[in-house]
């Protein structure tokens, strides 16, 4: 059963990765840059500062940084626990896939750190800015595009990004609930 699932994952990866076009590569490279995520969420921190002040914005920034740090560590535990090779490190896929980036990244891929971090931040910020109902689908779509960029670029399988999205969403939600129950006065929802 697991072997069949992994085979389907590889076939889906090859199909999705093969859809890429060089004229669109720059978009997916930009989405995959960590700085893109940082810039987007800094905009929200500045908006938060405008409404609640610099102290609250600092706590929002610090809490988001802690969330990313936790998500990274949990992701690494999974990567080194499962030790699934990235597509670009899988010898059977040589010549069958597009590697858009100059480098492949680390050796292991399960699950995607970009995906887990993007979804953790999307869920966390959508809950912090809960009154802006329109924001949640936009942040989820943004996180989904970042996650998909990893398949497009040839560095993650679809299961890597799906499991990363689920793990990140769970971490973002749990982290928000914890922060909200203990630090509501210091970190009010927008």
MARGUZA-515578 format. One record per residue (C-alpha): residue in one letter; x, y, z. Coordinates in Angstrom, 2 decimals. Example, Ala and Ser with C-alpha at 12.3 -4.5 7.8 and 13.67 -1.06 7.14 Angstrom:
// MARGUZA-515578
<vogu type="a" c1="12.30" c2="-4.50" c3="7.80"/>
<vogu type="s" c1="13.67" c2="-1.06" c3="7.14"/>
END
This chain:
// MARGUZA-515578
<vogu type="x" c1="0.00" c2="0.00" c3="0.00"/>
<vogu type="x" c1="2.76" c2="2.49" c3="0.96"/>
<vogu type="x" c1="4.77" c2="1.54" c3="-2.13"/>
<vogu type="x" c1="1.74" c2="2.20" c3="-4.35"/>
<vogu type="x" c1="1.11" c2="5.56" c3="-2.66"/>
<vogu type="x" c1="4.75" c2="6.59" c3="-3.17"/>
<vogu type="x" c1="4.58" c2="5.46" c3="-6.80"/>
<vogu type="x" c1="1.47" c2="7.62" c3="-7.37"/>
<vogu type="x" c1="3.28" c2="10.49" c3="-5.64"/>
<vogu type="x" c1="6.22" c2="10.15" c3="-8.04"/>
<vogu type="x" c1="3.91" c2="9.99" c3="-11.07"/>
<vogu type="x" c1="1.98" c2="13.06" c3="-9.90"/>
<vogu type="x" c1="5.27" c2="14.86" c3="-9.26"/>
<vogu type="x" c1="6.55" c2="14.11" c3="-12.77"/>
<vogu type="x" c1="3.29" c2="15.32" c3="-14.31"/>
<vogu type="x" c1="3.10" c2="18.55" c3="-12.25"/>
<vogu type="x" c1="6.80" c2="19.27" c3="-12.58"/>
<vogu type="x" c1="6.59" c2="18.65" c3="-16.33"/>
<vogu type="x" c1="3.90" c2="21.33" c3="-16.71"/>
<vogu type="x" c1="6.49" c2="24.02" c3="-15.98"/>
<vogu type="x" c1="7.49" c2="26.52" c3="-18.65"/>
<vogu type="x" c1="10.79" c2="28.44" c3="-18.59"/>
<vogu type="x" c1="8.94" c2="31.73" c3="-19.16"/>
<vogu type="x" c1="7.15" c2="31.26" c3="-15.80"/>
<vogu type="x" c1="10.11" c2="30.00" c3="-13.80"/>
<vogu type="x" c1="10.86" c2="33.43" c3="-12.32"/>
<vogu type="x" c1="7.41" c2="33.57" c3="-10.69"/>
<vogu type="x" c1="7.87" c2="30.23" c3="-8.92"/>
<vogu type="x" c1="11.44" c2="31.06" c3="-7.96"/>
<vogu type="x" c1="10.20" c2="34.32" c3="-6.41"/>
<vogu type="x" c1="7.42" c2="32.53" c3="-4.51"/>
<vogu type="x" c1="9.92" c2="30.00" c3="-3.21"/>
<vogu type="x" c1="12.23" c2="32.69" c3="-1.80"/>
<vogu type="x" c1="11.97" c2="32.93" c3="1.98"/>
<vogu type="x" c1="12.20" c2="36.71" c3="1.68"/>
<vogu type="x" c1="8.84" c2="36.75" c3="-0.13"/>
<vogu type="x" c1="7.12" c2="35.27" c3="2.92"/>
<vogu type="x" c1="8.99" c2="37.66" c3="5.22"/>
<vogu type="x" c1="7.97" c2="40.75" c3="3.23"/>
<vogu type="x" c1="4.29" c2="39.74" c3="3.07"/>
<vogu type="x" c1="4.01" c2="39.09" c3="6.80"/>
<vogu type="x" c1="6.02" c2="42.19" c3="7.74"/>
<vogu type="x" c1="3.30" c2="44.20" c3="6.00"/>
<vogu type="x" c1="0.80" c2="42.65" c3="8.41"/>
<vogu type="x" c1="3.06" c2="43.40" c3="11.38"/>
<vogu type="x" c1="3.21" c2="47.07" c3="10.30"/>
<vogu type="x" c1="-0.58" c2="47.18" c3="9.92"/>
<vogu type="x" c1="-0.87" c2="45.64" c3="13.37"/>
<vogu type="x" c1="1.53" c2="48.28" c3="14.76"/>
<vogu type="x" c1="-0.59" c2="51.03" c3="13.30"/>
<vogu type="x" c1="-3.64" c2="49.74" c3="15.16"/>
<vogu type="x" c1="-2.17" c2="48.41" c3="18.42"/>
<vogu type="x" c1="1.23" c2="50.10" c3="18.73"/>
<vogu type="x" c1="4.85" c2="49.08" c3="18.45"/>
<vogu type="x" c1="4.86" c2="46.90" c3="21.58"/>
<vogu type="x" c1="2.01" c2="44.69" c3="20.34"/>
<vogu type="x" c1="3.59" c2="44.54" c3="16.86"/>
<vogu type="x" c1="6.86" c2="43.42" c3="18.43"/>
<vogu type="x" c1="5.00" c2="40.61" c3="20.22"/>
<vogu type="x" c1="3.29" c2="39.62" c3="16.97"/>
<vogu type="x" c1="6.63" c2="39.56" c3="15.15"/>
<vogu type="x" c1="8.31" c2="37.63" c3="17.97"/>
<vogu type="x" c1="5.47" c2="35.11" c3="18.18"/>
<vogu type="x" c1="5.58" c2="34.55" c3="14.41"/>
<vogu type="x" c1="9.35" c2="34.02" c3="14.62"/>
<vogu type="x" c1="8.88" c2="31.48" c3="17.42"/>
<vogu type="x" c1="6.20" c2="29.71" c3="15.35"/>
<vogu type="x" c1="8.55" c2="29.47" c3="12.35"/>
<vogu type="x" c1="11.37" c2="28.22" c3="14.57"/>
<vogu type="x" c1="9.14" c2="25.52" c3="16.07"/>
<vogu type="x" c1="7.81" c2="24.53" c3="12.67"/>
<vogu type="x" c1="11.35" c2="24.29" c3="11.27"/>
<vogu type="x" c1="12.47" c2="22.03" c3="14.11"/>
<vogu type="x" c1="9.48" c2="19.72" c3="13.79"/>
<vogu type="x" c1="9.98" c2="19.60" c3="10.02"/>
<vogu type="x" c1="13.62" c2="18.62" c3="10.48"/>
<vogu type="x" c1="12.65" c2="15.86" c3="12.91"/>
<vogu type="x" c1="10.40" c2="14.42" c3="10.20"/>
<vogu type="x" c1="12.96" c2="14.89" c3="7.42"/>
<vogu type="x" c1="15.69" c2="13.05" c3="9.31"/>
<vogu type="x" c1="13.22" c2="10.52" c3="10.68"/>
<vogu type="x" c1="11.82" c2="9.50" c3="7.29"/>
<vogu type="x" c1="14.94" c2="10.27" c3="5.20"/>
<vogu type="x" c1="12.99" c2="10.39" c3="1.94"/>
<vogu type="x" c1="15.23" c2="11.72" c3="-0.80"/>
<vogu type="x" c1="14.26" c2="14.88" c3="-2.63"/>
<vogu type="x" c1="13.23" c2="14.31" c3="-6.25"/>
<vogu type="x" c1="16.42" c2="16.02" c3="-7.40"/>
<vogu type="x" c1="18.47" c2="13.57" c3="-5.30"/>
<vogu type="x" c1="16.53" c2="10.51" c3="-6.50"/>
<vogu type="x" c1="18.67" c2="8.71" c3="-9.12"/>
<vogu type="x" c1="15.64" c2="7.09" c3="-10.81"/>
<vogu type="x" c1="14.33" c2="10.55" c3="-11.72"/>
<vogu type="x" c1="17.51" c2="11.78" c3="-13.46"/>
<vogu type="x" c1="16.54" c2="13.06" c3="-16.88"/>
<vogu type="x" c1="12.80" c2="12.75" c3="-16.18"/>
<vogu type="x" c1="12.25" c2="15.96" c3="-14.23"/>
<vogu type="x" c1="12.97" c2="19.68" c3="-14.42"/>
<vogu type="x" c1="15.24" c2="21.15" c3="-11.76"/>
<vogu type="x" c1="14.67" c2="24.87" c3="-12.06"/>
<vogu type="x" c1="16.94" c2="26.01" c3="-9.24"/>
<vogu type="x" c1="20.73" c2="26.03" c3="-9.44"/>
<vogu type="x" c1="20.89" c2="23.78" c3="-6.41"/>
<vogu type="x" c1="18.71" c2="21.03" c3="-5.06"/>
<vogu type="x" c1="18.82" c2="21.90" c3="-1.35"/>
<vogu type="x" c1="19.19" c2="19.43" c3="1.48"/>
<vogu type="x" c1="19.14" c2="15.70" c3="0.93"/>
<vogu type="x" c1="15.73" c2="14.88" c3="2.43"/>
<vogu type="x" c1="12.27" c2="16.08" c3="1.53"/>
<vogu type="x" c1="9.54" c2="14.74" c3="3.81"/>
<vogu type="x" c1="7.91" c2="17.03" c3="4.67"/>
<vogu type="x" c1="8.45" c2="20.41" c3="3.04"/>
<vogu type="x" c1="9.66" c2="23.18" c3="5.33"/>
<vogu type="x" c1="8.46" c2="25.86" c3="2.91"/>
<vogu type="x" c1="5.01" c2="24.30" c3="2.93"/>
<vogu type="x" c1="4.81" c2="23.82" c3="6.69"/>
<vogu type="x" c1="6.09" c2="27.33" c3="7.47"/>
<vogu type="x" c1="3.88" c2="28.99" c3="4.87"/>
<vogu type="x" c1="0.74" c2="27.28" c3="6.12"/>
<vogu type="x" c1="1.63" c2="27.83" c3="9.78"/>
<vogu type="x" c1="1.99" c2="31.56" c3="9.12"/>
<vogu type="x" c1="-1.13" c2="31.70" c3="6.94"/>
<vogu type="x" c1="-3.28" c2="30.08" c3="9.61"/>
<vogu type="x" c1="-1.72" c2="32.05" c3="12.46"/>
<vogu type="x" c1="-2.09" c2="35.44" c3="10.74"/>
<vogu type="x" c1="-5.58" c2="34.67" c3="9.44"/>
<vogu type="x" c1="-6.62" c2="33.97" c3="13.04"/>
<vogu type="x" c1="-4.80" c2="37.04" c3="14.37"/>
<vogu type="x" c1="-6.60" c2="39.13" c3="11.73"/>
<vogu type="x" c1="-9.89" c2="37.22" c3="12.14"/>
<vogu type="x" c1="-12.15" c2="40.23" c3="11.59"/>
<vogu type="x" c1="-10.84" c2="40.50" c3="8.04"/>
<vogu type="x" c1="-12.76" c2="37.48" c3="6.75"/>
<vogu type="x" c1="-11.51" c2="38.01" c3="3.18"/>
<vogu type="x" c1="-7.90" c2="37.59" c3="4.32"/>
<vogu type="x" c1="-7.97" c2="33.89" c3="5.20"/>
<vogu type="x" c1="-8.58" c2="32.53" c3="1.67"/>
<vogu type="x" c1="-5.93" c2="34.89" c3="0.27"/>
<vogu type="x" c1="-3.32" c2="33.75" c3="2.81"/>
<vogu type="x" c1="-4.22" c2="30.08" c3="2.23"/>
<vogu type="x" c1="-3.91" c2="30.58" c3="-1.54"/>
<vogu type="x" c1="-0.57" c2="32.35" c3="-1.05"/>
<vogu type="x" c1="0.70" c2="29.47" c3="1.13"/>
<vogu type="x" c1="-0.59" c2="26.97" c3="-1.45"/>
<vogu type="x" c1="1.33" c2="28.73" c3="-4.21"/>
<vogu type="x" c1="4.51" c2="28.70" c3="-2.14"/>
<vogu type="x" c1="4.00" c2="24.98" c3="-1.45"/>
<vogu type="x" c1="3.32" c2="24.21" c3="-5.13"/>
<vogu type="x" c1="6.44" c2="26.15" c3="-6.13"/>
<vogu type="x" c1="8.50" c2="23.43" c3="-4.48"/>
<vogu type="x" c1="7.08" c2="20.78" c3="-6.84"/>
<vogu type="x" c1="7.38" c2="23.12" c3="-9.81"/>
<vogu type="x" c1="11.05" c2="23.75" c3="-9.02"/>
<vogu type="x" c1="11.74" c2="20.00" c3="-8.67"/>
<vogu type="x" c1="12.73" c2="19.90" c3="-5.00"/>
<vogu type="x" c1="9.68" c2="18.28" c3="-3.35"/>
<vogu type="x" c1="7.11" c2="15.61" c3="-4.06"/>
<vogu type="x" c1="3.37" c2="16.40" c3="-3.78"/>
<vogu type="x" c1="3.05" c2="14.35" c3="-0.56"/>
<vogu type="x" c1="5.86" c2="16.44" c3="0.94"/>
<vogu type="x" c1="3.93" c2="19.64" c3="0.39"/>
<vogu type="x" c1="0.55" c2="18.16" c3="1.35"/>
<vogu type="x" c1="1.86" c2="16.78" c3="4.65"/>
<vogu type="x" c1="3.79" c2="20.00" c3="5.23"/>
<vogu type="x" c1="0.59" c2="22.00" c3="4.68"/>
<vogu type="x" c1="-1.34" c2="19.83" c3="7.12"/>
<vogu type="x" c1="1.39" c2="19.93" c3="9.76"/>
<vogu type="x" c1="1.87" c2="23.69" c3="9.35"/>
<vogu type="x" c1="-1.87" c2="24.35" c3="9.56"/>
<vogu type="x" c1="-2.13" c2="22.30" c3="12.74"/>
<vogu type="x" c1="0.89" c2="24.04" c3="14.26"/>
<vogu type="x" c1="-0.39" c2="27.51" c3="13.29"/>
<vogu type="x" c1="-3.82" c2="26.80" c3="14.76"/>
<vogu type="x" c1="-2.46" c2="25.25" c3="17.97"/>
<vogu type="x" c1="0.07" c2="28.04" c3="18.40"/>
<vogu type="x" c1="-2.64" c2="30.69" c3="17.96"/>
<vogu type="x" c1="-4.92" c2="29.00" c3="20.51"/>
<vogu type="x" c1="-2.04" c2="28.82" c3="23.00"/>
<vogu type="x" c1="-0.94" c2="32.44" c3="22.45"/>
<vogu type="x" c1="-4.52" c2="33.67" c3="22.51"/>
<vogu type="x" c1="-5.30" c2="31.97" c3="25.80"/>
<vogu type="x" c1="-2.21" c2="33.31" c3="27.62"/>
<vogu type="x" c1="-1.31" c2="36.60" c3="25.94"/>
<vogu type="x" c1="-4.62" c2="38.02" c3="24.72"/>
<vogu type="x" c1="-4.07" c2="41.39" c3="26.43"/>
<vogu type="x" c1="-0.59" c2="41.83" c3="24.97"/>
<vogu type="x" c1="-1.49" c2="40.36" c3="21.57"/>
<vogu type="x" c1="-5.14" c2="41.18" c3="20.71"/>
<vogu type="x" c1="-6.75" c2="39.88" c3="17.54"/>
<vogu type="x" c1="-7.18" c2="42.45" c3="14.79"/>
END
